Every structure is written in C-alpha cells, then in structure tokens.
Amino acid sequence: MGRIKPEMARSGKRKNRGKRRKGRRLLYLLISLGVAGSLVFFLFRTKPAEKRVVRPIPTPPGPAASLPPSPPAARLALIIDDGGYSLEKMKAMMGIGLPITFAILPNVPHSREAALLAHRQGAEVMLHLPLEPRKSENYSLEKDTILTGMNKAEIQSILRRNLSQIPHVRGVNNHMGSRATEDPQVMKALMEVLKKEGLYYVDSHTSSRSVGPREARQAGVFFASNDRFIDHQKDLETIKQAIRLAMKKAKQEGKAVAIGHPHPLTSRAIREMIPEIERDGIRLVFASEVVG
C-alpha cells in the first residue's frame, strides 16, 4: 500500500476535530435549551406566594366600649278620683286613649258599673276609700267613712266591705282623710289588709303629715304619693299649668302622680296636653307602674 501523505493525515485530523466541536456545541445547546425550558416550566407552574394580609379580629364591645344606655322615659300616672257618681263623665275621660287610673267610690249610685266600665275600656281601677277629714263637721261624709275613733276590727271590716263593691280593684287611695291618714293606728290596720290582698296604696296627700307612706313601707305594701291635684280651680289654663308642674316632677325624679276629677275641663285639658306630654318624652302610665 502507498504511504499516506502528511497533508492528507492533517486534513483528516482537522475534520475529526471539527465534528467533535460541532457535537459539543449541539450538546451545550441541548443542555441550555433543557435548562431554559425547566426554568420556564417552573416559573409558570409555580405561582409566587401571595402576600398574606393579617386583619385584626374585631373584639366584642365590653362595658367600657358599649354605648351608655338611654335613660328610661319619665312616667306620669294620672288618677281620676270620685268615680261612680256619673258614668257619662267617666266615659268622656276614657275616650282619651292613653293609660288612666280611675279611683271609684264605694256606696255611690254607679260604683260597680263604673269599675266594670273602666276595666272593659282598658283602664286601671282603684278603690277611692273614704277616710275622716279634719273638721269633719263641715263635710257631708260618704257612707262607711273610716274614722279615727274606730277599732282595728271595725276599720278592716269597712275596708273589706268597700273593696267587695269594686271589681278588678288593683289598689287604694284615700278620699279626703286629712285626719285619718295622720293616725298610725288607722293606717296600720289598713295596710294589713292591703298587704294580704296584694293591693298597692297611693297617698292622696291631703295632709303633709300623713303617715300612710311610712306605714305602707313598714308593712311591705307598694305605695306612691300624689304630687299634685290638677283641678282645684276649674279653669282650663290653670289645669294645664298644673299638669306641666307634674310633668316637671316626673322629669326630675323619673316618675310622678297627679290627681284630677271627672270634670269636662279636666278631660279637655288632658286631651290638649297629650302632644306636649309626648314631645317632652313623658309616658303616661297606670298607677301600678309608679308604686314601689
């Protein structure tokens, strides 16, 4: 065989080196593409972690954070005395449409009917109990008026007899009584019965020296005292002014009692005062809602 020329050998070596370089370049390219593809895959496949927003958990309001409670509405109890003489006058008072308490006299022409009528109309019923006034000789006393000279048994017998005439009775207030309400023995005897019967007592305050509230408290009887008679004078504006004074007392102390009578002017005054009473935030209530 002939010898291979040096030029041909060198040419063959150069060709082999070129092939190896191309192979390495292709390998590097494939590796680079693979790495790049992996990066792209992971970039699109794996989302960046969302930034977590920590929100404070609201705490329920405690005593310090709560709003102060709104004050309760002032209460005014209107009591209409001397019921039982005239049903027509009572009907006029009942048409007001707001809580009214009727104090019914015993032993008068329409005692029972007046109590039944008041109850049917949604009013509250009391016994208007006749008690001895000062200078009793100057007055025409009702039948079965309780007098200071009576003993305990007689006082309690009269009270029970009078209560039996008034259906749906919830409490008692005194008719007259400027002398009897000052007598501890009379008032003790009355309170024993009221406590046993579960009745409240409203002192009409015909005497500034009445011991009725004191004896009621000692006996455990719920009680209240009259703050103002509204119709001593039969004058419309005077009655309205008296109601305003009772309203003022209710706003100052949270509750008040005012006593009137079944007179047309009293009925009119109350009706005309209702918008003013409501505007002042005062609630008309039954007598049972102001005793304590």
C-alpha positions, 0 to 999 in steps of 0.5 A, a space after each residue: 500500500 502507498 504511504 499516506 501523505 502528511 497533508 492528507 493525515 492533517 486534513 483528516 485530523 482537522 475534520 475529526 476535530 471539527 465534528 467533535 466541536 460541532 457535537 459539543 456545541 449541539 450538546 451545550 445547546 441541548 443542555 441550555 435549551 433543557 435548562 431554559 425550558 425547566 426554568 420556564 416550566 417552573 416559573 409558570 407552574 409555580 405561582 409566587 406566594 401571595 402576600 398574606 394580609 393579617 386583619 385584626 379580629 374585631 373584639 366584642 364591645 365590653 362595658 367600657 366600649 358599649 354605648 351608655 344606655 338611654 335613660 328610661 322615659 319619665 312616667 306620669 300616672 294620672 288618677 281620676 278620683 270620685 268615680 261612680 257618681 256619673 258614668 257619662 263623665 267617666 266615659 268622656 275621660 276614657 275616650 282619651 286613649 292613653 293609660 288612666 287610673 280611675 279611683 271609684 267610690 264605694 256606696 255611690 249610685 254607679 260604683 260597680 258599673 263604673 269599675 266594670 266600665 273602666 276595666 272593659 275600656 282598658 283602664 286601671 281601677 282603684 278603690 277611692 276609700 273614704 277616710 275622716 277629714 279634719 273638721 269633719 263637721 263641715 263635710 257631708 261624709 260618704 257612707 262607711 267613712 273610716 274614722 279615727 275613733 274606730 277599732 282595728 276590727 271595725 276599720 278592716 271590716 269597712 275596708 273589706 266591705 268597700 273593696 267587695 263593691 269594686 271589681 278588678 280593684 288593683 289598689 287604694 287611695 284615700 278620699 279626703 282623710 286629712 285626719 285619718 291618714 295622720 293616725 298610725 293606728 288607722 293606717 296600720 290596720 289598713 295596710 294589713 289588709 292591703 298587704 294580704 290582698 296584694 293591693 298597692 296604696 297611693 297617698 292622696 296627700 291631703 295632709 303633709 303629715 300623713 303617715 300612710 307612706 311610712 306605714 305602707 313601707 313598714 308593712 311591705 305594701 307598694 305605695 306612691 304619693 300624689 304630687 299634685 291635684 290638677 283641678 282645684 280651680 276649674 279653669 282650663 289654663 290653670 289645669 294645664 299649668 298644673 299638669 306641666 308642674 307634674 310633668 316637671 316632677 316626673 322629669 326630675 325624679 323619673 316618675 310622678 302622680 297627679 290627681 284630677 276629677 271627672 270634670 269636662 275641663 279636666 278631660 279637655 285639658 288632658 286631651 290638649 296636653 297629650 302632644 306636649 306630654 309626648 314631645 317632652 318624652 313623658 309616658 303616661 302610665 297606670 298607677 301600678 307602674 309608679 308604686 314601689 
